């Protein structure tokens, strides 16, 4: 039993360390490069890695490593912010649907079904076409897109927990609804909802990368991983790191966090 507890704890630590690593890299990674990510140097375009440019240069002769670190910052922070929006709002609505009056659940359920019926990329294209490609618009758009999924997950968890004996006892002794939510329902939803947060984050990374690849995500002079791929597509013919490395980072980021969250929850 002790060995099993230690194994699960080490799995949780690995997942937490991986998430902290990406957040620290997003916050402080650009400070580790001596090159300006937007400065056009004297090097030839798509140059090979060297001592001066560890990952070579991109299609304008800019340092690929500096651009990559800046792209990781925008991708991780934008997607993290949108994930917080979607999961916070979705969890609140899911619990409200279970604990409030029946018409609240009917209304939120129909709204969630309506949003889920719209393809996420199409919805993002429509919203960005109306409100533009600002950072706030991107965060709110991705947050709205993934709120229905978080709502359905939290509602299903809250419904199961609300039927358990300790919640029935709390209601019988006259505890208020806010107390039951904060002390009985919400703490027992934490584990599954953390895994759901990881999935929403992965979906946000892929959606933002798709939008930037289409040219309607993060706009120049800023850069993210998806826009790096779009800018350096001609480098595929030369095997340039400016084209290959962002694709690899997107894969490592999404797959790595998914596997870490799976292992931390004890699932195989």
VENGIUR-V40548 format. One record per residue. N is the residue number from 1. PSI is psi in degrees with one decimal (* if undefined). D_FIRST is the distance of its C-alpha to the first C-alpha in Angstrom with 2 decimals. Layout:
<<N PSI D_FIRST> <N PSI D_FIRST>>
//
This chain:
<<1 -44.1 0.00> <2 -41.6 3.83> <3 -38.5 5.43> <4 -43.5 5.10> <5 -41.7 6.27> <6 -35.7 8.63> <7 -45.1 9.85> <8 -37.4 10.77> <9 -39.6 12.32> <10 -34.7 14.28> <11 -44.2 15.50> <12 -40.7 16.73> <13 -38.3 18.40> <14 -42.2 20.16> <15 -43.6 21.54> <16 -41.4 22.72> <17 -38.4 24.29> <18 -42.7 26.11> <19 -42.7 27.55> <20 -37.9 28.61> <21 -46.3 30.18> <22 -36.5 32.39> <23 -42.7 33.40> <24 -39.2 34.37> <25 -37.5 36.21> <26 -37.3 38.06> <27 -43.0 39.05> <28 -5.5 39.97> <29 -47.8 40.42> <30 -23.5 44.16> <31 -15.6 44.78> <32 -8.3 43.75> <33 138.6 46.72> <34 -3.2 50.23> <35 146.6 51.89> <36 123.9 52.93> <37 -20.3 51.30> <38 -0.6 54.60> <39 128.7 57.00> <40 116.2 58.95> <41 -175.5 59.38> <42 -4.0 61.97> <43 154.8 59.68> <44 159.8 60.40> <45 148.1 58.33> <46 41.7 55.25> <47 157.7 55.51> <48 159.7 53.01> <49 143.0 50.39> <50 -179.6 51.97> <51 -37.4 51.47> <52 -43.5 53.00> <53 100.3 51.17> <54 -29.4 47.78> <55 17.9 47.43> <56 -161.8 51.16> <57 166.2 53.14> <58 -159.8 53.38> <59 -9.8 56.38> <60 10.7 58.18> <61 14.9 57.39> <62 154.6 54.70> <63 122.4 51.71> <64 -38.5 48.89> <65 -42.4 46.09> <66 -41.4 47.47> <67 -38.8 47.82> <68 -45.9 44.29> <69 -38.8 42.73> <70 -36.2 44.93> <71 -38.4 44.00> <72 -40.0 40.26> <73 -51.1 40.97> <74 -41.6 42.83> <75 -50.5 40.48> <76 -46.4 37.25> <77 -41.4 38.79> <78 -45.4 40.82> <79 -35.0 37.98> <80 -42.4 35.58> <81 -44.5 38.25> <82 -33.4 38.95> <83 -40.6 35.27> <84 -40.5 35.05> <85 -51.5 38.19> <86 -43.0 37.12> <87 -34.8 33.61> <88 -49.3 34.87> <89 -42.9 37.80> <90 -40.3 35.93> <91 -43.0 33.18> <92 -47.1 35.91> <93 -36.5 37.96> <94 -42.9 35.07> <95 -39.0 34.12> <96 -36.2 37.85> <97 -29.7 38.43> <98 -37.0 35.99> <99 -17.1 36.99> <100 -166.2 40.72> <101 157.3 43.56> <102 -32.9 43.60> <103 -25.0 46.28> <104 -44.1 44.01> <105 -39.7 41.50> <106 -42.6 44.44> <107 -49.0 45.98> <108 -35.7 42.90> <109 -42.7 41.91> <110 -39.0 45.37> <111 -42.5 45.46> <112 -42.7 42.11> <113 -37.6 43.30> <114 -44.2 46.53> <115 -36.3 44.95> <116 -23.6 42.52> <117 -13.6 45.57> <118 126.9 47.05> <119 134.9 45.94> <120 -41.7 44.26> <121 -39.3 46.51> <122 -43.1 49.63> <123 -42.6 48.77> <124 -40.7 48.17> <125 -41.8 51.50> <126 -45.5 53.34> <127 -44.4 51.95> <128 -32.7 52.52> <129 -30.1 56.01> <130 -45.7 56.84> <131 -3.9 55.14> <132 -178.9 55.08> <133 36.0 52.45> <134 164.0 51.65> <135 -42.1 48.19> <136 -42.2 48.01> <137 -40.6 49.11> <138 -43.8 46.45> <139 -46.9 43.63> <140 -40.8 44.91> <141 -49.6 45.59> <142 -34.0 42.12> <143 -43.5 40.64> <144 -40.0 42.77> <145 -40.3 41.99> <146 3.3 38.21> <147 -43.9 38.25> <148 -39.5 38.65> <149 -42.7 35.50> <150 -35.5 33.48> <151 -47.2 35.29> <152 -38.1 34.39> <153 -48.8 30.67> <154 -36.5 30.58> <155 -42.5 32.77> <156 -41.2 30.56> <157 -43.8 27.47> <158 -37.0 29.57> <159 -42.3 31.03> <160 -44.1 27.72> <161 -35.9 26.48> <162 -19.3 29.93> <163 -5.6 29.73> <164 162.6 26.58> <165 -39.5 27.08> <166 -27.4 26.41> <167 -39.6 29.10> <168 -40.7 31.46> <169 -40.7 31.03> <170 -40.5 31.76> <171 -38.0 34.90> <172 -33.2 35.95> <173 4.2 35.92> <174 16.9 38.13> <175 145.5 35.97> <176 159.5 37.77> <177 -45.0 36.90> <178 -38.1 36.19> <179 -44.4 33.76> <180 -40.2 31.92> <181 -48.8 31.80> <182 -33.1 30.64> <183 -23.6 28.20> <184 -47.2 26.91> <185 -54.1 27.50> <186 -43.9 27.38> <187 -31.0 24.03> <188 -3.2 22.33> <189 -5.8 24.17> <190 -48.7 23.13> <191 -57.6 20.41> <192 -34.7 22.56> <193 -30.5 25.68> <194 -42.3 24.46> <195 -39.2 24.08> <196 -36.3 27.52> <197 -42.1 28.95> <198 -40.1 28.04> <199 -41.8 29.80> <200 -36.3 32.83> <201 -43.1 33.05> <202 -44.3 33.16> <203 -39.1 35.81> <204 -40.1 37.78> <205 -45.0 37.81> <206 -39.6 39.16> <207 -45.2 41.71> <208 -40.1 42.97> <209 -39.4 43.32> <210 -44.1 45.31> <211 -43.7 47.54> <212 -34.5 48.22> <213 -32.4 48.95> <214 -6.8 51.52> <215 10.4 53.01> <216 17.3 52.20> <217 -125.5 49.01> <218 129.9 49.01> <219 150.0 52.65> <220 149.2 54.35> <221 -2.7 54.50> <222 163.8 50.77> <223 147.4 48.50> <224 -175.7 45.13> <225 -39.5 43.47> <226 -41.5 45.26> <227 -28.6 48.66> <228 -40.4 48.20> <229 -44.4 47.88> <230 -43.7 50.96> <231 -33.6 53.04> <232 27.0 52.42> <233 -33.1 52.73> <234 -22.2 55.78> <235 -10.7 53.64> <236 -34.9 52.01> <237 -24.1 55.13> <238 -0.2 54.66> <239 35.7 50.91> <240 139.9 50.69> <241 -25.2 47.44> <242 -24.9 48.66> <243 -38.7 48.11> <244 -43.9 45.09> <245 -43.8 42.79> <246 -37.2 42.57> <247 -42.9 41.58> <248 -41.6 38.82> <249 -40.8 37.58> <250 -44.3 37.51> <251 -45.3 35.41> <252 -41.0 32.96> <253 -51.1 32.72> <254 -49.0 32.13> <255 -39.8 29.99> <256 -46.4 27.89> <257 -38.0 27.08> <258 -47.2 26.42> <259 -37.5 23.90> <260 -41.7 22.20> <261 -37.5 21.94> <262 -44.8 20.69> <263 -34.1 17.84> <264 -27.3 17.01> <265 -0.9 16.84> <266 7.3 14.42> <267 153.8 17.41> <268 * 18.93>>
//
